[in-house]
Amino acid sequence: MGYFRQQDDFADAIKGMIQYDLKGRGIKDEQILRIMSQIPRENFIPEKYKSQAYFDGPLPIDCNQTISQPYIVALMTEQLRVNPDSEVLEIGTGSGYQTAVLCGLAKKVYTIERFEELSLSAQKILEKLNISNVEFFIGDGSKGWPLKRDFDRIIITAAVPQIPEPLTEQLKQDGLIVAPVGGSAAQRLIVFRKKHTQLIESFVCDVRFVRLVGEYACGQ
């Protein structure tokens, strides 16, 4: 896993993001702040939006999807409480930016994306950044990882009406899921902790995400 050199063109924007959009809004985890200051977010964004790479808002990417705003990436990551021994399942690779942040914290990240174009693009970007503790799968994320495996943490980066059952089954006891839950217009960001066969939930804040499409999500 590599460290990333900041480009001079974005140095001030990166400092502003960390100081005002992350620290200024309550993000305290120093590891997350360090990693997000080093990952070149502009690499994950289409050319015409690169000048806005460190603007605290979502931006369009291919396949009518978006890259989440830096604050939401940091918030969801902080709520996930990843440690160096964690194996993390990410539902919705998207641009690969959230994936890269998780890779800086976790033992290994397993990430699923239904759009082949997005997955292949993310794979190329992470390879260029020397990030190797990641495994990709192209398919229906609502079904969970295709091989039998249990995860310490699961993050869902698209809206679901409820947590898909296959994901609950792949979560270890006392493991955490962070997900936006609700309808297509708005959702609640919730942290779920698995206790026996139940998920105990804690509300974080209101959010808005594109919906997750899949057999156990919002339909095909």
C-alpha positions in Angstrom: 0.0 0.0 0.0 1.5 3.3 -1.1 1.6 6.8 0.2 0.6 9.5 -2.2 2.4 12.7 -3.0 0.1 15.8 -3.1 0.2 17.7 -6.4 1.1 21.4 -5.9 -2.0 22.4 -7.9 -4.2 21.0 -5.2 -2.2 21.5 -2.1 -4.2 24.5 -0.8 -7.5 22.8 -1.7 -6.4 19.6 0.2 -5.5 21.7 3.3 -8.9 23.5 3.1 -10.7 20.2 2.9 -9.0 18.7 5.9 -9.2 21.9 8.0 -12.7 23.1 7.2 -14.8 20.3 5.6 -13.5 17.4 7.8 -12.1 18.7 11.1 -14.4 21.7 11.0 -17.4 19.4 10.8 -16.3 17.1 13.6 -14.1 14.4 12.0 -11.6 13.5 14.6 -9.9 10.3 13.5 -6.3 11.3 12.7 -5.7 8.2 10.6 -8.6 9.1 8.3 -7.5 12.7 8.1 -4.0 11.6 7.2 -5.1 9.2 4.5 -7.6 11.6 2.9 -4.9 14.3 2.8 -2.7 11.9 0.8 -5.0 10.2 -1.6 -5.2 12.2 -4.9 -9.0 12.5 -5.1 -8.6 14.2 -8.5 -7.5 10.9 -10.0 -11.0 9.4 -9.3 -13.0 12.2 -11.0 -13.8 12.9 -14.7 -11.5 15.4 -16.4 -14.1 18.2 -16.6 -14.7 18.1 -12.8 -11.1 17.8 -11.7 -10.9 21.5 -10.6 -13.7 20.7 -8.1 -11.9 17.6 -6.7 -11.7 18.9 -3.1 -15.0 20.7 -3.1 -17.2 19.4 -0.4 -20.0 18.1 -2.5 -20.8 15.0 -4.7 -19.6 15.0 -8.3 -20.8 13.0 -11.3 -18.9 10.0 -12.5 -19.6 7.5 -15.3 -22.7 5.3 -15.5 -24.9 8.1 -13.9 -23.3 7.5 -10.5 -21.6 9.9 -8.2 -18.5 10.2 -6.0 -19.6 11.2 -2.5 -18.5 14.4 -0.9 -15.4 14.2 1.2 -17.2 14.8 4.4 -19.6 11.9 3.9 -16.7 9.6 2.9 -14.9 10.6 6.1 -18.0 10.3 8.3 -19.0 6.9 7.0 -15.4 5.7 7.4 -15.2 7.0 10.9 -18.5 5.4 11.9 -17.3 2.1 10.5 -14.4 2.0 13.0 -12.0 0.1 10.9 -8.8 -1.2 12.4 -5.7 -2.8 10.9 -7.1 -6.3 11.4 -10.4 -5.6 9.8 -11.6 -7.3 6.6 -14.1 -5.0 5.0 -16.8 -5.6 2.4 -17.7 -2.5 0.4 -21.0 -2.6 -1.6 -20.6 -0.1 -4.5 -17.0 0.4 -5.6 -18.0 3.4 -7.7 -15.0 5.6 -8.5 -12.8 3.6 -6.1 -12.1 6.6 -3.8 -13.9 5.2 -0.8 -12.2 1.9 -1.5 -8.8 3.6 -1.4 -9.6 5.3 1.9 -10.7 1.9 3.4 -7.5 0.2 2.1 -5.4 2.7 4.1 -7.1 1.5 7.3 -8.0 -2.2 6.9 -6.2 -5.5 6.5 -8.1 -6.1 3.3 -11.1 -4.7 1.4 -13.4 -6.7 -0.8 -15.5 -4.5 -3.1 -18.4 -5.2 -5.4 -19.6 -3.0 -8.3 -22.4 -3.9 -10.7 -21.1 -1.6 -13.5 -18.1 -3.3 -15.1 -16.9 0.1 -16.5 -16.6 1.6 -13.0 -15.0 -1.5 -11.5 -12.3 -1.7 -14.2 -11.6 2.0 -13.9 -11.2 1.8 -10.1 -8.9 -1.2 -10.5 -6.6 0.8 -12.8 -6.5 3.8 -10.5 -5.8 1.8 -7.3 -3.1 -0.2 -9.1 -1.4 3.0 -10.1 -1.5 4.1 -6.5 0.2 0.9 -5.4 -2.8 -0.2 -3.4 -2.9 -4.0 -3.3 -4.9 -5.0 -0.3 -8.1 -5.1 -2.2 -10.1 -7.7 -4.2 -12.8 -6.7 -6.8 -15.9 -8.4 -8.0 -18.4 -7.3 -10.7 -21.9 -8.2 -9.8 -25.0 -7.7 -7.6 -23.7 -6.3 -4.3 -27.0 -7.0 -2.6 -26.2 -10.7 -2.7 -22.9 -10.1 -0.8 -19.5 -11.6 -1.6 -19.8 -14.5 -4.1 -17.7 -16.9 -2.0 -18.3 -17.9 1.5 -16.7 -15.4 3.8 -17.5 -13.4 7.0 -16.6 -9.7 7.4 -15.7 -7.5 10.3 -17.2 -4.5 8.6 -19.6 -3.8 5.8 -20.2 -0.4 4.1 -23.0 0.2 1.6 -22.4 3.3 -0.5 -25.9 3.4 -2.1 -29.4 3.7 -0.5 -31.2 0.6 0.6 -34.8 0.3 2.0 -33.4 -2.2 4.5 -30.1 -4.2 4.9 -30.1 -7.0 2.4 -30.3 -10.4 4.2 -27.2 -11.8 2.5 -25.1 -9.0 3.9 -26.4 -9.6 7.4 -25.5 -13.2 7.1 -21.9 -12.3 6.0 -21.3 -10.0 9.0 -19.4 -11.4 11.9 -20.8 -11.2 15.5 -20.3 -7.7 16.9 -19.5 -6.5 13.4 -20.7 -3.2 12.0 -22.6 -2.2 8.9 -22.8 1.5 7.9 -25.4 2.3 5.3 -27.9 4.9 4.0 -31.4 3.5 4.7 -34.6 4.9 3.2 -36.3 5.7 -0.1 -35.0 7.2 -3.3 -35.4 10.8 -2.2 -33.7 10.8 1.2 -32.2 8.4 3.7 -30.9 8.1 7.2 -27.3 7.1 7.7 -27.3 4.3 10.2 -24.7 2.2 12.0 -25.8 -1.4 12.6 -24.1 -3.8 15.1 -24.8 -7.5 14.8 -25.9 -9.1 18.1 -26.8 -12.8 17.6 -29.4 -12.7 14.7 -30.4 -9.1 15.2 -29.0 -5.8 14.0 -29.0 -3.0 16.6 -29.1 0.3 14.9 -27.8 3.8 15.7 -28.9 6.9 13.8 -26.1 9.2 12.5 -27.6 11.8 10.3 -29.8 12.4 7.2 -28.2 11.8 3.8 -29.0 11.4 0.2 -27.5 8.7 -2.1 -28.3 7.0 -5.4 -30.2 3.8 -4.8 -28.7 0.3 -4.7 -30.0 -1.9 -7.5 -30.1 -5.6 -6.9 -32.1 -8.7 -6.1 -32.2 -8.0 -2.4 -32.3 -4.2 -2.7 -34.6 -2.1 -4.8 -35.2 -4.5 -7.7 -33.4 -4.8 -11.0 
